[in-house]
């Protein structure tokens, strides 16, 4: 089939200062949820106007209603609690270093409530066209969540935990489609960060982890969450990256260790793949992409102000077409502009120019 949405976007946009201030005031108990929603609503309308003005034909709310791409859905899950200790993880790029990360541990049987319903209701009323909703995968939500001595009181092992998360996410995906979402993007940055970086793989092996077994478990859970979905014409997509936090990144390494399994074992229509730097490797792993699936090349960086040349982008698209038919390709930024609320080190003008570049290049390549 003809690939829709040649110019795609990963989801998050830079938050305006008033959105950050409103969320902070709400979290401190100074304002009400209704007051926060009023500010978010205004910002979402501005985001929809931005997408329309630059020519992006699949809309989103910029993830303005979340503290990060992950926190809204994660907060809707009852049963997680912060670990008693934080884990140091190494980030690269601006203000690089070992930064503490609070790990959420499953300490009860999981219960969930809807977490995209309020987002979809507003988009359904106000979006000028079809819109996408982003949802973390079961493996992303369960990443590091199983703790012996705590979680095993409720789940026999991590596979059983992932199976329950798959059930929860599958229910949310189906409800989102039933509510009118045209495009469901499943976010799974854990794959390159867990399985593609050779240095990190060696670290996990030293910790006694069987990396291939863990990859198979993650893929089984993420496939289970889309198995048998009544899509009603909606697109199911899978997005992976190597970390995107205030222009920092966490991992490097090409897709070769995961490509054959990830591309063939997941029943999704579309893969949004980070390809803006050499850290993502070459296009050769795309040779494993089955016919009929679509590849969105994330060639435009959201981490830097530098604006790529259209000629470079078109040349790289041509290179990718040696492995995937040109008719099955599309273009996007490599990730969101604000995977966390603080956003990457770019301006709103940079953001607009990069989205315009994606649209203009797509029109030149595909008409």
C-alpha positions in Angstrom: 0.0 0.0 0.0 1.1 3.6 -0.5 2.9 4.9 2.6 0.8 7.6 4.3 2.3 10.6 6.1 5.5 11.0 4.2 6.4 13.8 6.6 6.0 12.3 10.1 6.8 13.6 13.6 7.6 11.6 16.7 5.3 13.4 19.1 6.7 15.8 21.7 7.2 19.5 21.2 8.9 22.1 23.3 6.8 23.3 26.2 6.0 27.0 26.5 7.1 28.5 29.9 3.5 28.9 30.9 3.0 25.1 30.5 6.0 24.3 32.7 4.9 26.9 35.3 1.3 25.6 35.3 2.4 22.0 35.8 4.8 23.0 38.6 2.0 25.0 40.4 -0.3 22.0 40.1 2.2 19.5 41.5 2.8 21.8 44.4 -0.9 22.0 45.1 -1.2 25.7 44.3 -3.7 25.2 41.5 -6.3 22.7 40.5 -6.3 20.2 37.7 -8.9 22.2 35.8 -6.6 25.2 35.9 -3.7 23.1 34.6 -6.0 21.7 31.8 -6.9 25.3 30.7 -3.2 26.1 30.1 -2.6 22.8 28.4 -5.6 23.2 26.1 -4.3 26.6 24.9 -0.9 25.1 24.2 -2.3 22.1 22.4 -4.3 24.4 20.1 -1.1 26.2 19.3 0.6 22.9 18.6 -2.1 21.9 16.2 -1.8 25.3 14.4 2.0 24.7 14.1 1.6 21.3 12.5 -1.0 22.7 10.1 1.0 25.7 9.1 4.2 23.7 8.4 2.3 21.0 6.5 2.5 18.0 8.9 -0.6 16.0 8.1 -0.6 13.7 11.2 -1.3 15.8 14.3 -0.4 15.4 18.0 -0.8 17.3 21.3 2.9 17.7 21.7 2.7 15.5 24.8 2.0 18.7 26.7 -0.2 16.9 29.2 2.7 14.7 30.4 5.8 15.4 32.4 7.7 13.1 30.0 6.8 10.7 27.2 6.6 8.0 29.9 5.2 9.6 33.0 1.5 10.0 32.1 1.0 6.4 31.2 3.3 5.2 34.1 1.4 7.3 36.6 -1.9 5.6 35.6 -0.5 2.2 36.7 -1.1 1.4 40.3 1.4 -1.1 41.7 4.7 0.6 40.9 6.6 2.4 43.6 10.0 4.2 43.5 12.9 2.1 44.4 14.7 2.9 47.7 17.9 3.6 45.8 18.5 5.5 42.6 20.7 4.1 39.8 23.5 6.1 38.2 23.2 6.1 34.4 25.7 7.6 32.1 24.5 10.3 29.7 26.5 11.9 26.8 26.3 15.3 25.2 25.6 18.6 26.9 26.1 18.4 30.7 27.2 14.8 30.3 27.9 12.6 33.3 26.6 10.0 35.6 23.1 11.1 36.5 20.8 9.5 39.2 17.7 7.8 37.9 14.9 6.6 40.1 13.8 3.1 39.2 10.2 2.2 39.6 9.7 -1.2 41.1 6.5 -3.3 40.9 5.4 -3.8 44.5 1.8 -5.0 44.0 -0.5 -6.5 41.4 -0.8 -3.9 38.7 -4.1 -2.1 38.2 -4.6 0.5 35.5 -7.0 3.3 34.5 -7.2 4.9 31.1 -4.4 7.3 30.4 -5.0 8.6 26.9 -8.7 9.2 27.1 -8.5 12.8 28.1 -5.8 13.5 25.5 -7.9 11.9 22.7 -11.1 13.6 23.6 -9.5 17.0 23.1 -7.7 16.0 19.9 -10.9 14.5 18.4 -12.7 17.8 19.0 -10.0 20.2 17.8 -7.5 18.4 15.5 -7.7 19.6 11.9 -6.9 16.1 10.7 -5.9 12.6 11.8 -3.9 12.5 15.0 -1.5 10.2 16.8 -1.2 9.1 20.4 2.0 7.8 21.9 2.1 4.9 24.3 5.1 3.2 26.0 5.5 -0.5 25.2 5.1 -3.1 27.9 8.9 -3.8 27.8 9.6 -0.1 28.3 7.3 0.2 31.3 8.6 -3.1 32.8 12.2 -2.2 32.2 14.0 -2.8 35.5 10.6 -3.1 37.3 11.0 -6.7 38.5 12.8 -7.0 41.8 13.4 -10.3 43.5 12.1 -10.3 47.1 9.5 -7.6 46.2 7.9 -8.2 42.8 8.0 -12.0 43.0 5.3 -11.8 45.7 2.9 -10.8 43.0 4.5 -12.1 39.7 6.5 -15.3 39.4 9.0 -13.8 37.1 9.6 -10.9 34.8 7.9 -12.7 31.9 4.7 -12.9 33.9 5.0 -9.2 34.8 5.5 -8.3 31.1 2.5 -10.4 30.1 0.3 -8.4 32.5 1.7 -5.1 31.2 1.0 -6.4 27.6 -2.6 -7.0 28.6 -2.9 -3.5 30.1 -1.3 -1.8 27.1 -3.4 -3.8 24.6 -6.6 -2.7 26.4 -5.4 1.0 26.1 -4.5 0.7 22.4 -7.9 -0.8 21.6 -9.6 1.9 23.6 -7.6 4.6 21.9 -8.5 3.3 18.4 -12.1 3.0 19.4 -12.0 6.6 20.6 -10.8 7.8 17.2 -7.0 7.8 17.3 -5.8 7.2 13.7 -2.2 6.4 14.6 -0.8 4.7 17.7 2.9 5.1 18.2 4.5 2.6 20.6 7.7 4.1 22.2 10.5 1.7 23.0 13.9 3.4 23.5 14.9 0.5 25.7 15.8 -1.6 22.6 18.9 0.3 21.4 19.8 1.3 25.0 19.6 -2.3 26.2 20.6 -4.4 23.1 22.5 -2.3 20.5 25.3 -0.7 22.5 28.1 -3.2 22.7 29.6 -1.6 25.8 26.2 -1.8 27.6 25.6 -5.3 26.4 28.9 -6.4 28.0 27.8 -4.7 31.2 24.5 -6.6 31.3 26.4 -9.9 30.6 28.7 -9.1 33.5 25.6 -8.7 35.7 24.6 -12.2 34.8 21.9 -11.2 32.3 21.3 -13.3 29.2 20.8 -10.4 26.7 19.2 -12.6 24.0 16.7 -14.1 26.4 15.8 -10.6 27.6 15.4 -9.4 24.0 13.1 -12.3 23.2 11.0 -11.6 26.4 10.7 -7.9 25.4 9.6 -8.7 21.9 7.1 -11.3 23.1 5.5 -8.8 25.5 5.4 -6.0 22.9 4.0 -8.3 20.2 1.3 -9.5 22.7 0.1 -5.9 23.2 -0.8 -5.6 19.5 -1.9 -9.2 18.9 -5.4 -9.3 17.6 -6.1 -5.6 17.8 -9.1 -4.4 15.7 -7.3 -1.6 14.0 -10.3 -0.1 12.2 -7.8 1.3 9.6 -5.5 2.9 12.3 -1.7 2.7 11.9 0.4 0.9 14.6 3.9 2.2 14.7 7.1 1.4 16.7 9.6 4.1 17.7 13.1 3.4 19.0 15.9 5.8 19.9 19.1 6.0 22.0 18.0 8.5 24.6 16.7 12.0 24.3 16.9 14.1 27.4 17.7 17.8 27.2 19.9 17.1 24.1 21.7 14.2 25.8 21.9 10.6 24.6 22.6 7.4 26.4 23.6 4.7 23.9 25.1 4.1 20.5 25.4 1.3 18.1 23.5 0.2 14.9 20.4 -1.9 14.7 22.1 -5.1 13.6 21.7 -7.0 16.9 17.9 -6.5 17.0 16.9 -5.8 13.4 15.8 -9.2 12.1 13.8 -10.1 15.2 12.3 -6.6 15.8 11.3 -6.1 12.2 9.7 -9.5 11.7 8.2 -10.5 15.1 6.2 -7.3 15.7 2.8 -7.0 14.0 3.1 -3.2 13.4 2.8 -1.2 10.2 5.5 1.4 10.6 8.9 1.8 12.3 10.2 5.2 13.3 14.0 4.8 13.4 16.6 7.2 14.7 19.2 7.9 12.0 20.4 11.4 12.6 24.0 10.6 13.6 26.6 7.9 13.1 25.6 6.5 16.5 22.7 4.8 14.8 25.0 2.9 12.3 24.2 2.4 8.6 21.1 1.4 6.7 22.2 -2.2 6.2 20.0 -3.7 8.9 17.0 -2.5 6.9 17.5 -5.5 4.7 15.5 -7.4 7.2 12.4 -5.2 6.8 9.6 -7.3 5.5 7.7 -6.2 2.4 4.7 -4.1 3.1 6.0 -2.5 6.3 7.0 1.2 6.3 10.2 2.8 7.5 10.3 6.4 8.8 13.8 7.6 8.6 14.6 9.9 11.6 17.3 11.9 9.8 16.6 15.4 11.2 18.1 15.9 14.7 16.1 17.5 17.5 19.2 17.7 19.7 21.0 20.6 17.9 20.2 23.9 16.3 22.1 22.9 13.1 19.7 22.6 10.2 20.5 19.7 7.9 20.7 20.4 4.1 17.9 19.1 2.0 20.5 17.6 -0.4 22.0 15.6 2.4 18.6 14.3 3.5 17.6 13.3 0.0 21.0 11.5 -0.6 20.5 9.5 2.6 16.9 8.6 1.7 18.3 7.3 -1.6 20.8 5.3 0.3 18.1 3.8 2.5 16.1 2.9 -0.6 18.8 0.3 -1.5 17.3 -1.8 1.3 13.6 -0.7 1.5 11.5 0.3 -1.5 11.3 4.1 -1.9 7.5 3.8 -1.8 7.8 2.3 1.8 9.9 5.2 3.2 9.0 8.4 4.9 10.9 11.1 6.8 10.8 12.5 10.4 13.0 14.0 13.1 14.9 11.4 15.0 12.9 11.8 18.2 10.7 14.4 20.0 11.8 17.9 20.8 11.0 17.4 24.5 10.9 13.8 25.6 11.1 15.3 29.0 9.3 18.5 29.9 12.5 20.6 30.0 13.1 20.0 26.3 16.1 19.8 24.1 18.5 22.7 23.7 16.8 24.2 20.7 14.4 27.1 20.3 10.8 27.1 19.1 12.1 28.8 15.9 14.6 25.9 15.4 11.7 23.5 16.0 9.6 25.1 13.3 12.4 25.2 10.8 13.2 21.5 11.3 9.5 20.5 10.8 9.4 22.6 7.7 12.5 20.9 6.5 10.9 17.5 7.0 7.8 18.5 5.0 9.7 20.3 2.2 12.1 17.4 1.7 9.3 14.9 1.7 7.4 16.8 -0.9 10.5 16.9 -3.1 11.2 13.2 -2.7 7.6 11.9 -3.0 5.5 14.7 -4.4 
